[in-house]
């Protein structure tokens, strides 16, 4: 099969190689998926660049998310899965061979049906962004009747979080963004109000709209600590999946966490409880079938140009998810 791989970390153009690799065979409990699309997430670029992870294997095929058709089954896998269109995640988490290839093998619990009418490229956008959004929203229970604020509502995770919060029955869903297309995309996803987090009166405006937010999905735990600590409601939750403002922030423990009985939770998808990840796949697939949806594909690249796809993610200006198409 054709694939892209690296055997050392570094800049995409310097370390990513393109050529032929052996077609993988599914082990017991696994399926092989003939890939029609591969999603590129920031975490994939961090791993390849070596900024957050050392090389875990001698040779790595990057990218975690994808979509395609199940073409081979390992021992013990239900024969009914053969030939099914699926979306998948975690292909290159805990294993060396991801989705920047014509095929990949993953445990059967990492695939879910891709509903009719949902393209392969959209399917490849779901994994890390949509499942991270789901975990942030539902880790502390149902959303029915709650006020939800999504930080960074124009980003890939944030945009799915706004949509899933509406689908999940939240009483009010708002977002923060920096204006321009990011605010427009948060509003298009269903945010009832979008606040400029840089404005000096941002917290006051959120409090005026909500009286306090029950659940906050946070893209920058450190950088936005002053804001979320002011607007979180009594007995609320702040659930962070990133902290670019600093890895070790000063947290207002006595003034916010204890006085308001606030739960501060961190989320990393691949180490989230297995049951929660299975529920996320189930719910996201239901949402795909039931609800109005907004998906943003920032750019699409042929497999041989995976390095350019990684660079497009690293540029930090993408609007949606960058996709690689193995058949091109």
C-alpha positions as CSV (number, residue, x, y, z in Angstrom):
1,X,0.0,0.0,0.0
2,X,1.0,3.6,-0.4
3,X,1.8,5.4,2.9
4,X,3.6,8.3,4.5
5,X,5.8,7.7,7.5
6,X,8.7,9.1,9.6
7,X,11.5,7.4,11.5
8,X,12.7,10.6,13.3
9,X,11.0,13.7,14.5
10,X,11.4,17.1,13.0
11,X,9.9,19.5,10.4
12,X,7.2,17.9,8.2
13,X,9.1,18.4,4.9
14,X,12.3,17.1,6.3
15,X,11.1,13.9,8.0
16,X,7.9,12.7,6.3
17,X,8.6,10.0,3.6
18,X,6.2,8.8,0.9
19,X,6.3,5.3,-0.7
20,X,5.2,1.7,-0.4
21,X,4.7,-0.1,2.9
22,X,3.4,-3.6,3.7
23,X,-0.4,-4.0,3.9
24,X,-1.2,-4.5,7.6
25,X,-3.1,-7.6,8.7
26,X,-5.7,-7.2,11.5
27,X,-5.0,-9.0,14.7
28,X,-7.7,-10.6,16.8
29,X,-10.3,-8.0,17.7
30,X,-9.2,-5.6,14.9
31,X,-10.5,-4.5,11.5
32,X,-8.6,-3.3,8.5
33,X,-10.1,-0.2,6.9
34,X,-9.4,0.8,3.4
35,X,-9.0,4.6,3.9
36,X,-10.8,7.2,1.9
37,X,-9.8,10.1,4.0
38,X,-7.4,10.9,6.9
39,X,-7.8,13.8,9.3
40,X,-4.8,15.9,10.5
41,X,-5.0,17.2,14.0
42,X,-2.6,19.5,15.9
43,X,-1.7,16.5,18.2
44,X,-0.5,14.6,15.1
45,X,1.9,17.5,14.2
46,X,3.2,17.7,17.8
47,X,4.1,14.0,17.7
48,X,5.8,14.2,14.3
49,X,7.7,17.4,15.3
50,X,8.8,15.9,18.6
51,X,7.6,18.9,20.6
52,X,5.4,16.9,23.0
53,X,6.4,13.2,22.5
54,X,9.5,11.2,21.8
55,X,9.4,8.7,19.0
56,X,7.6,5.7,20.4
57,X,8.4,3.3,17.6
58,X,11.2,3.0,15.0
59,X,8.7,3.9,12.2
60,X,5.4,5.8,12.5
61,X,2.6,6.4,10.0
62,X,1.0,9.6,11.3
63,X,-2.6,10.8,11.8
64,X,-5.1,9.3,14.2
65,X,-8.5,10.0,12.5
66,X,-10.0,8.6,9.3
67,X,-12.9,7.2,7.4
68,X,-13.3,4.4,4.8
69,X,-14.6,0.8,4.3
70,X,-13.9,-2.2,6.5
71,X,-12.1,-4.7,4.2
72,X,-10.7,-7.3,6.5
73,X,-11.5,-8.8,9.9
74,X,-9.4,-10.1,12.7
75,X,-10.3,-13.2,14.7
76,X,-13.5,-12.7,16.8
77,X,-14.9,-9.7,14.9
78,X,-18.5,-9.8,13.7
79,X,-18.7,-10.7,10.0
80,X,-21.4,-8.1,9.5
81,X,-18.8,-5.3,9.7
82,X,-17.2,-6.4,6.4
83,X,-17.9,-3.8,3.7
84,X,-19.3,-1.2,6.1
85,X,-18.5,2.5,5.7
86,X,-17.0,3.7,9.0
87,X,-15.3,6.6,10.7
88,X,-12.5,5.9,13.2
89,X,-10.2,7.5,15.7
90,X,-7.0,6.6,17.7
91,X,-5.3,4.8,14.8
92,X,-1.9,6.2,15.8
93,X,-2.4,6.2,19.6
94,X,-0.8,3.3,21.4
95,X,0.2,1.9,18.0
96,X,2.7,3.0,15.3
97,X,0.5,3.0,12.1
98,X,-2.0,5.7,11.6
99,X,-4.2,6.9,8.8
100,X,-1.8,8.6,6.4
101,X,-1.9,5.5,4.2
102,X,-4.3,3.6,2.0
103,X,-5.2,1.2,4.8
104,X,-4.9,0.9,8.6
105,X,-5.8,-1.6,11.3
106,X,-7.6,-0.6,14.5
107,X,-9.5,-2.3,17.3
108,X,-13.1,-2.8,16.4
109,X,-14.2,-0.6,19.2
110,X,-12.5,2.4,17.4
111,X,-14.8,2.3,14.4
112,X,-18.4,3.4,14.0
113,X,-20.9,3.5,11.1
114,X,-20.6,6.5,8.9
115,X,-24.2,7.4,8.1
116,X,-25.5,7.8,4.6
117,X,-25.1,11.3,3.3
118,X,-22.0,12.0,5.4
119,X,-18.9,12.1,3.1
120,X,-15.6,10.3,3.9
121,X,-13.8,13.6,4.3
122,X,-16.3,14.7,6.9
123,X,-16.0,11.4,8.6
124,X,-12.3,11.9,8.9
125,X,-12.9,15.2,10.7
126,X,-14.8,13.6,13.6
127,X,-12.4,11.6,15.7
128,X,-10.3,13.8,18.0
129,X,-12.3,17.0,17.6
130,X,-15.8,15.7,18.0
131,X,-15.0,13.1,20.6
132,X,-13.0,15.6,22.7
133,X,-15.9,18.0,22.5
134,X,-18.3,15.2,23.7
135,X,-16.1,14.2,26.6
136,X,-15.8,17.8,27.7
137,X,-19.5,18.3,27.6
138,X,-20.8,15.1,29.1
139,X,-18.0,14.0,31.5
140,X,-19.9,15.5,34.5
141,X,-23.4,14.3,33.4
142,X,-26.3,15.3,31.2
143,X,-26.7,18.8,29.8
144,X,-30.4,19.2,30.0
145,X,-31.4,22.5,31.5
146,X,-27.8,23.7,31.9
147,X,-26.0,26.8,30.6
148,X,-23.0,25.9,28.6
149,X,-20.1,28.2,27.4
150,X,-17.7,27.0,24.8
151,X,-14.3,28.8,24.8
152,X,-12.9,29.0,21.3
153,X,-16.2,28.3,19.6
154,X,-14.8,28.8,16.1
155,X,-12.1,26.1,16.5
156,X,-12.6,22.5,15.4
157,X,-13.3,21.1,18.9
158,X,-15.2,24.2,20.0
159,X,-17.5,24.2,16.9
160,X,-18.5,20.6,17.5
161,X,-18.9,21.4,21.2
162,X,-21.5,24.1,20.4
163,X,-23.4,21.8,18.1
164,X,-23.4,18.8,20.5
165,X,-24.4,21.0,23.4
166,X,-27.5,22.1,21.5
167,X,-28.2,18.5,20.5
168,X,-27.7,17.4,24.1
169,X,-30.5,19.7,25.4
170,X,-28.6,22.5,27.1
171,X,-30.9,25.4,28.1
172,X,-28.4,28.0,26.8
173,X,-25.3,27.7,24.7
174,X,-22.8,30.5,24.2
175,X,-19.2,30.8,23.0
176,X,-16.2,33.0,23.1
177,X,-14.1,33.8,20.0
178,X,-11.9,36.5,18.7
179,X,-14.2,37.9,16.0
180,X,-14.2,37.5,12.2
181,X,-14.9,34.0,10.8
182,X,-14.3,32.4,14.2
183,X,-17.2,34.3,15.7
184,X,-19.3,33.7,12.6
185,X,-18.6,29.9,12.7
186,X,-19.5,29.7,16.4
187,X,-22.8,31.5,15.7
188,X,-23.5,29.3,12.6
189,X,-22.9,26.2,14.8
190,X,-25.8,27.3,17.1
191,X,-24.3,29.6,19.8
192,X,-27.0,32.0,21.1
193,X,-24.4,34.6,21.9
194,X,-20.7,34.9,21.0
195,X,-18.4,37.0,23.2
196,X,-15.1,38.5,22.4
197,X,-12.9,37.1,25.1
198,X,-10.4,40.0,24.7
199,X,-13.0,42.6,25.6
200,X,-12.6,44.1,29.1
201,X,-16.3,43.7,29.8
202,X,-16.5,40.1,28.5
203,X,-17.1,38.5,31.9
204,X,-19.8,41.1,32.8
205,X,-21.6,40.5,29.5
206,X,-21.5,36.7,30.1
207,X,-22.9,37.1,33.6
208,X,-25.6,39.5,32.3
209,X,-26.7,36.9,29.8
210,X,-26.5,33.8,32.1
211,X,-26.2,34.7,35.8
212,X,-23.4,32.1,35.8
213,X,-22.4,29.2,33.5
214,X,-22.9,25.6,34.6
215,X,-20.4,24.0,32.3
216,X,-17.5,25.6,30.5
217,X,-15.6,23.8,27.7
218,X,-12.1,25.5,27.9
219,X,-9.5,25.7,25.1
220,X,-7.0,27.5,27.3
221,X,-7.2,26.7,31.0
222,X,-4.3,29.0,32.0
223,X,-4.8,31.9,29.6
224,X,-8.5,32.2,30.4
225,X,-8.4,31.5,34.1
226,X,-9.4,35.0,35.1
227,X,-12.5,34.8,32.8
228,X,-13.8,31.3,33.6
229,X,-13.2,31.8,37.4
230,X,-15.5,34.8,37.3
231,X,-18.3,33.4,35.2
232,X,-18.6,29.8,36.4
233,X,-21.7,29.2,38.4
234,X,-22.1,27.6,41.8
235,X,-21.5,23.8,41.5
236,X,-20.4,24.3,37.9
237,X,-17.7,22.5,35.9
238,X,-14.7,23.9,33.9
239,X,-13.5,21.2,31.6
240,X,-10.2,22.0,29.8
241,X,-8.7,20.1,26.8
242,X,-5.8,22.5,26.2
243,X,-3.7,25.2,28.0
244,X,-1.6,27.1,25.6
245,X,-1.4,30.0,28.0
246,X,0.9,27.9,30.3
247,X,1.1,24.3,31.6
248,X,1.2,25.4,35.3
249,X,-1.3,28.2,35.8
250,X,-2.2,30.0,39.0
251,X,-5.6,28.6,39.8
252,X,-8.0,30.5,42.2
253,X,-8.5,27.5,44.5
254,X,-10.1,29.2,47.5
255,X,-11.9,32.0,45.8
256,X,-13.4,30.0,43.0
257,X,-13.0,26.2,43.1
258,X,-13.8,25.8,46.8
259,X,-16.1,28.7,47.4
260,X,-18.2,27.9,44.4
261,X,-17.8,24.1,44.7
262,X,-16.4,24.1,41.1
263,X,-15.1,21.0,39.4
264,X,-12.0,21.6,37.3
265,X,-11.4,18.7,35.0
266,X,-8.8,17.9,32.3
267,X,-9.5,15.9,29.2
268,X,-7.1,14.0,26.9
269,X,-9.1,11.8,24.6
270,X,-6.9,8.7,24.3
271,X,-6.7,8.2,28.1
272,X,-10.4,8.9,28.7
273,X,-12.4,5.9,30.1
274,X,-13.1,3.4,27.4
275,X,-16.8,3.4,28.3
276,X,-16.9,7.2,27.8
277,X,-15.3,6.9,24.4
278,X,-17.7,4.2,23.3
279,X,-20.6,6.4,24.4
280,X,-19.1,9.4,22.5
281,X,-18.9,7.3,19.3
282,X,-22.5,6.2,19.7
283,X,-23.8,9.7,20.5
284,X,-21.9,11.4,17.7
285,X,-23.2,8.8,15.2
286,X,-26.8,9.5,16.4
287,X,-26.2,13.3,16.1
288,X,-24.9,12.8,12.5
289,X,-28.2,11.1,11.7
290,X,-30.6,13.4,13.6
291,X,-29.4,17.0,13.8
292,X,-28.5,19.9,11.6
293,X,-24.7,19.8,11.2
294,X,-21.9,22.2,10.4
295,X,-18.6,20.7,9.2
296,X,-15.6,22.8,8.1
297,X,-12.9,21.2,5.9
298,X,-10.1,23.6,5.8
299,X,-8.2,22.0,3.0
300,X,-7.7,18.7,1.2
301,X,-4.4,17.2,0.2
302,X,-3.2,14.1,-1.8
303,X,-1.4,11.5,0.2
304,X,1.9,12.4,-1.3
305,X,1.5,16.0,0.1
306,X,0.9,15.0,3.7
307,X,3.8,17.2,4.7
308,X,2.0,20.2,3.2
309,X,-1.1,19.1,5.2
310,X,0.8,19.1,8.4
311,X,2.3,22.5,7.6
312,X,-1.2,23.9,7.0
313,X,-2.2,22.8,10.5
314,X,0.9,24.2,12.0
315,X,0.3,27.6,10.4
316,X,-2.5,28.1,12.9
317,X,-4.9,29.8,10.4
318,X,-7.0,26.9,9.3
319,X,-10.8,27.1,9.3
320,X,-11.9,23.6,10.2
321,X,-10.0,20.3,9.8
322,X,-7.3,19.6,7.3
323,X,-7.8,16.3,5.4
324,X,-5.6,14.0,3.4
325,X,-7.1,11.8,0.6
326,X,-5.1,8.5,0.2
327,X,-6.6,7.8,-3.3
328,X,-5.3,11.1,-4.7
